[in-house]
């Protein structure tokens, strides 16, 4: 079964349906057809996806990120539930191995609100960039050490 990530307001991509490719032939989201393929830069694909609660749940099975912050998820969920979430500069980041390294709070909010949302998705982001990610909620030293399995 293919998950179609299309939106009636967007024009089809002139590059046709594109799907991301994992370098090790592991394609956890291979059935996702993006709404729009934006381009590729230094091995990273830029796409627009419509993310359903079901897709968000699958994406969250593969997370390399800091602990989730419940108040942030609740805030995003309220906005999504009332239809206020818009495509913006905040992106969902998938690293070279298919793990979510950016956007887990939005994905969890999508599940809790039970509504889809449209997002810029970057696929193939080098995991080495992870410590520099996290605005507007910066990652602190405790976040990085927690990811390394070190107790605070």
C-alpha positions, 0 to 999 in steps of 0.5 A: 500500500502506498501512502500518497502525500499530495495536497490539492493546493500544490502543483505536481512536481515537474520532476514527477513522483520522487521518493527518497533513497537511503544509502544502505538500501534501507528505505523505511518510508519508501512508499511515501510520495512527496507532494513536491520535490524541491531539490537536492543539495550535498546529498540531502533531499528537500521535499514537502510531505503531508504527514498523517498521524499514521505516518508520524507514528511510523516515523517516531519508531526511528528517533535519534533525538532528545527526550520529548517535552510534553508541554511543547507537544501539547502546545503544537497539538492544540494549534494543529487541532484547531487548524492553525498549523501552517507550512513554515521554515521548521523542518522534519529531519531524517538522517542518512540511516532513516532516523528522525533527528529533527521534528519529533515534537511536531510528529507527536503533536500530529498523533495527539491532535489526530490531524495531518500536517504539511511539512518540509522534510529533509532526507539524508541529513548528516547525523554529525549536524545534530548538535547544531540543530534545535532552534527555536528550542536549543539543545543543551548539554543535558540533551546531548548527554542524554542521547549518549546514554549518560544520566544527568 
